Amino acid sequence: MRCPKFQNLAMTGILTVMVLCASSCYSYRVATHALPSTGVTPMNKIRTYSLFWGLLNKPQIIHTPICDSLGVNGMAEVRIKNNFGNALLTVCTLGIYCPLSLEWKCATPCQPQTNPL
């Protein structure tokens, strides 16, 4: 005769292991070929968050001092990353607090025009 408590415990354990093994981090990448990256600047990184499912957010201004020092008005690549810890925190707070990591590369500065029309 099998013990139903043991079967429930075993099934819960197997399900927990499967969920933890199936979890992973994810990232989104936005890149443009019109403005290639400088190649000399590293990826800039900042952690940001969303509150109450995005309802209480004021637009977060992300300063780019390295891009500004190069005289660049654009970014060549932007990555938005999330990992298991951030996802778990979002689930535990029911979406009230949702952290993300943002990374970006500066675009190559435009060449100055020598002969204007």
N, C-alpha and C positions, 0 to 999 in steps of 0.2 A: 504494500500500500504506500502510495506517495504522499508526502506531506505538502499540502497546498501552500503553507507559509513559505516553505523552502522554494517552491516553484515561483511564487510571486517575487521573492527576494532575488532569485537567480535571474528572472526575466527583467527586473528593475536594474540589476547590475549590468546585464548585457546591453540593455537599452542605453544606459548611462555611458558605457564605454563607446558604443556606436556613435552617440551624439558628440562626445568629446573628440573622437577620431575624425568625424566628418566636418568639424568646425575648422575654419581657417580664416586668415585675414584676407581682405579684398582691397583692391585699389582701382581707381579710375585715373586715366591719363588723357590729358587734352594737349595736343601738340599742333603746331602750325608749321608748314613748310615755307610760308611767306617770310617769316622772321626766324632764321635759324638761331640756335643758341650761341653764346659767345665761346663756349668751350673752355674758357679760362676761369670762369666763376663756378664755384661749387653749387650744389642744390641748396637753396635756402629753405629752412624748415620752421614751421610754427604749429603749435597745437591750438585748436579752436574748439568751440562747443556750440551746441544749440540748446535752448531752454524751452520747455513746455511745447514740444513738437514744432518748434520754430515760431510759435505765436508771440513770444516775448522778446524775440531778438531785434535789437537795433542792428542795422547793417554794420557788420564788423569791418573796420578799416584795417587793412593789412599794409603796413609800411614796408617799402622795399628800398632800404638805404643803399644797398650795393648796386641795384639797377639805377637808382637816382644818381649815384656818384659816377656811373658810366655814361650818363646822359641818355639813357634808354627809356622810351615811353611804353615799351611792351614787354611781354613775356613770351618765350618760345615754347615753354612746356610747363604744365601744371599737373600735379598729381594729388589726388585725394585718397588717403589711406585710412583703413580701419583694421583693427585686429580683434582677437578673441576677447581680450580684457575690456576693450572699449565697448564691444557688442554686449558683453555680459553686464557691464555697468548700465548700458542703455536699457536692457531688459529688466534688470533689478529695480531701476527707477521708473519703469513703465514709460520710458521715452521722455521723462521730464528733463534728464540731463543726457546729452548725446555728444561725446567727444570725438574729434577727428584730427588727423594730422594732414597738414597741407605742405606741399613742397613745390618749388618753382625754380625755373632757370630764366635768367635774363636773356632778352633778345640781343642780337648783334646791333651795335649802333649804326645808324644810317651814315653813308658816306656823304660828306659835304659837297654841294654843287659848286663847281669852279666857274662855269660859264652859264650865267642865267640868261634866259631868252630875252 
